[in-house]
């Protein structure tokens, strides 16, 4: 087993309630007792095999990507519901093991049978989507209800989603969905805060009073306080477009930049386009290229395309047709019509290194099949 102390970089407010109790019990919350307390905590886990201590130590190893050690610790207390649930997550998410949805289902079921609300929710997801067990939507929703009755915030959110969309035999009830999202949001659930913001931004057809831009701003701001990049993005769009609130470009740019700095590819792309076009900001190709690169690194195909165009034209970066072609190719491989069209033109141009008109026509047809107008025009369709 590895001996180390990861607690100095761990935020206590992000811990499960049970783990917070251990934090206090062993004096991990005080600098003067943290190191000695951590040693006592490890002894309780490894020597006494205290179930909660074993599971928390396993969580810490998992956070550090020491998955084999984490699994060892969870297996030290095989009858403890939290450890069973964590083993289920490891097999579901392939954390250091080959993904095995059947095993994941089995561990979730064991923990759920002991009343663990997290396992009840994840077991519901297994039934809802047929992961490791035959699909049974009714049973999945029943488990979300059970978790909701226990006050489990993710179960509340998942049940709200079922009512919001009303799919696979679930009766649609948008008013009930809002009630549940609000219940989860009041418990600080980030996805529910953002979802309520979206609902109040545009409204729901069966709940006319649900369109309330000021409420949308209120919920997005609560999400922003929790560093949610999507809430920041949606708030930026509302300020930029003046959606039910006074248009404020400075506020819009502030929240776009916040979302981009939090790593949201969509925000990075939007800001990049703004800097290329000089829309609400001075033209700055170098900034745009950096933003597109950050988003492209996350697999954003539109950003790959825009960055490819910049390499093609030498804007904000040194001109490099091969890099441009590589970026277009990556997007084309994933069915991005803009990239398919741009790469097609390179192969149809006959320039050195791109003498393959047949490939050009093939790419044009791929883009045209998606209804991309320039490709349709090039083919005379």
N, C-alpha and C positions, 0 to 999 in steps of 0.2 A: 504493500500500500504506500502511496505517496504522502509525505508529511509536508504540509504547506498551510498557509493561512490566507484564504481568498476573501475574507470578510471585509478587509479594508476597502475593497472596490465594490462592495455589494450595498445596494440601497435598501435599507430596512423597510421602507414603505412599500416595496414591491414584493415583499415576502407574504406567503400564505399566513393566515391568522395563527395557525398552530406553530409555525416556525418563529413568529414574533415572540411567542411565549418563551421559547428556548433562548432567544436572543437576550431576554431579560434574566432568565433563570441562571445562565452561565456568565453573566456580566459582560456579554459581548458588545453591549452598547456603550461601554466606558473604556477609553483608551488605556487607563491604568490596569484594567483587569482583562482586557480583550485577549491577549496572548495566553495567559494562564487559563482563562476560561475556555479558550478554544481547545487547549490540551485536555481539560476535564471533559469537555463535550465529546472529543474523539474517543476518550476512554469509555465513556458511557455507551457510545455507539459500537466500538470494536470489541470491548471486553465484556461489558454488561449486556450488550445487544438490546439496548432499550429501543423499542420499535420506532418512536418518533425521531430519536437521535440518529438512528441508522438511516432512516429515510431522508432526513435533512442533509446528512453528510453525503448521501448518495446524490441528492440534488446539487450539492456544491461541486462534486466531482463531475457531474453531467454538464454543469455550466462551464467548466474548464475543459470540456470535451474528453475527459477521462472516462469514456463510456463503459469500458470493461470493469473499472473500479466501481462505477455507479451500479452496474448490474449486480456485482458481487454483494454490495451493501443491501440492495433491495431484496436480494434472495436470502439474506441473513434472517429476514423477518417475513417469510412467505405468506403468513396468515394475516398480516397487517394490511388494512384496506388501502392506505395511502401508498404503500409499497407495491401492492397489486396494481393499483391504478397507474403508477409510474412505469411499471414493467409493460403495461398495456400501451402506454405512449411510446415507449422505446421500440416495441415491435410495429406499432402503427406507422411511426415516423422514421423507421430505419436508423435509429440512433445507435450506431456501433454494431448493429446486427442487421441481417438481411430482413427486409420487410416481410412480415407474416401477419396478415389481417385476421386470420383465424385465431392465432395465439393472442393477438391484441384483444379480440372480442372476448376470449375466454377470461383474460385477466380483468377486463372491464366488468364482465358479468360477476366474477367473484367479489370484486370490490363493491359493486352496486348492491349485491345481495346483503352486504353489511351496512347498507344505507349511505355509502359515500356519495355525496351529491355530484362531485366532479365525474365520478365513474358512471353515475346514472345518466348524466348528460352525454358522455361519450358513447355509452351503450346505446342511447337513443339515436345518435348519429350513425352508429353501425346498422341498426335496423332501418333507419330512414333512407339510407343510401345503399344498403346491401353490401356492407363492407365486412367480410369475414362471416357473414350469415345471410340467409335468404332475406331479400328486401321485404319489409313489413312497415309501411308508412304509419299505419294506425298504431302499432306498438311503439314506433319511434316517437310519435307525437305524445302518446300516453306517458312515456318516460320524461319528455320535456316538461309535461304538466307536473309530474312527480317532483322533478328537480325544482320547478317553479314554486311548488308548495313548500319546499325546504328553504326557499329564499336564495337559491343558487342563481347568480346573476347571468351566467352564460345560458342556462336553461331558459330563463325568462326571455332573453334576447332571441334564442332559437325558436321558441314558441311564438314570439311576435312575428318573426320572419314567416312562419307557417301561415299565420292569419293574414299577413300582408299580401302574400302572393296567391294563397288558396290553390295550391297545385296538388296533383296526385290524390284527389278525393278529399282533401282538407277544405272545409268550407271557408271561403274568404270573408274576413271581418276586419276591415281597415280601422274601424273605431277601436276595436279590441287590441289591434296591433299597436295603435298609438298609446293606449293605456299601458300596455306591457313595456313598450320602449321607454315610456316615462318612468315606470317603476324601476327599470334597470338603470336608466340615466341618473335617477335620484340616488342610486347606490354607487355612482361614479363610473359606470360602464362606458368605456370610450366609444365603442362601436355604436352604442345606443345614442350617445350624445350627437355623434355625426349623423346618424340615420334620422333622428328627429329634426336636425338642421335641414336635411334634404327634404323631408316631408313638409316642413313649414315653409321652405323656400318655394316649392311649386304647388303644394296642396295635393290632396287625394280626392278622386272623383266622388266617392260616396260620403265624404266628410267635408262639405264646402267650407266650413270654418277653419279647416286645417291649413289653409294658405295664410301665412302670417310672417312676412319677411323679417319683422323685428324679433319675433321669437326665433326664427332661423339664425339670425345674427347672435342672439343670446346663447343658443346651444353650440354654435360653431366656436364662439369665444370660450366657452367652457372646455371644448375640445382642445383649443389652442393652448389653454392653460396647462393641459396635460401633454403638450408637445405632439399633438396629432397633426401630421402634415396634410392629411386630406381636409380636415376642418379649416386649416389655414388657406388651402387652395380654394375651397368653395367660398370662403369669406372674401378672398381677393377678387374672385369673379364677381361677387355681388357688388363690391365697392367699384370695380372697374366699369360695370354695366349700369350702375345705379338701380339695382333691382329692389324696389320698394324702400330704398334708403337713398340718401343724397350721394351722388357720385363723388368719389374721392380717390383720385389717382395715386396720391402719396400713400394712402392706406392700402390701396390695392397692391402697389409695388412692395410695400412692407411685408404684406402677408404672402405674396408670391415668393419673395426672397426667403422668408421664413420656411415655407414649404420646401423650397429648393435646398436650403441648407440642412433641412431634416432628411434629405435624401430622396424626395419624391420625384421620380423620373418625369411625370407629367408636368409638374411645376417647372422643372429644369428646362423641359422642351418649350413650354409656353414663354418663359423668360428669354430663352435663346432666340425664338422667333421675333420677340419684341425688339431685341438688340439688333437683329439682322434688318428688320424693317424700319427701325427708328420709330416704333409706335410707342408713344408716351415716354420714351427714353431716347437719349442720343444713340445713333448707330455706333455699335462697338462689336466688330467682328471677332476680336480675340475673346471677349467675354462670351459671346454666343458660342464660339467653338468649344470653349471649356465646358459650358453648360450642356451642349449637345453630347460631348464626350462622356460626361458623368452619366447622362441618361442612357446613352448607347451602351455603356459598360453594364447597365442593368437589363439590357436586352430590348430597349425601346426602339422599335423599327423605324418609326418616323424620325427619331433623332439620328439613327444611323444614316438615313437618307439625307437629312439636312447637313450632317457632317460630311457625308460623301460629296455633296454639291460644293461645300466649302473647299474641300481638297481639290475638287475638279477645277474650281475657279481661282484657287489660291487666295481665299478671303479669310483672314484671321489665322491662317496656317500656311505653311509652305506648300505650294502647288505640288500635288502628287497624284497622278492618274491611277497608279496601281493601288494606293490606299483607298481612293475613291471607289474603284472597281470592287475592292474587297468588301467595303461597307455596303455597297449596293448588292453584292452577291449574298451577304449574310441576310439582308432583308428579303431578297428574292427567294432564298431558300425557305423562308418562313411565310411566303405567300404575300409579301407586301407589294402592292401593285405599283406604287411610285418607284420603288427600287427596281422592280422587274422592267419597267419602261425605260428607266435611265440606263440600266445595264444593257438592255436591248439596243439602244441607240449607239452605244459604244461598239457593240459587235457588228452593227450594220454600217458603221462608219468606215470600216476597213483599215483603221489606223494600226500601226505595228503593235503586235501583241493581242489584237482583237479582231483578227481576220476570220470571222465565223458567222456569216450571214444567216445560216440555218439556225444557229443558236439564238441569233437576234430575233428572227421571226417567231421562234418558239416562245421566247420571253414576252414578245409583244402579244401573242395570243393568250398567254397566261394572264397578263394584265387586262387585256380586253375582256376576257371571260369574267372578270370581276367588275366590268362596267366602267373601267377607267377611260375617260373620254379621250385623252391624247392618244392612247393606244388604239382605240377604236378608229380615230381619225387617221392615224398612220396606216392602218390596214384598209382604210377606205370602207369601213363597215357602217 
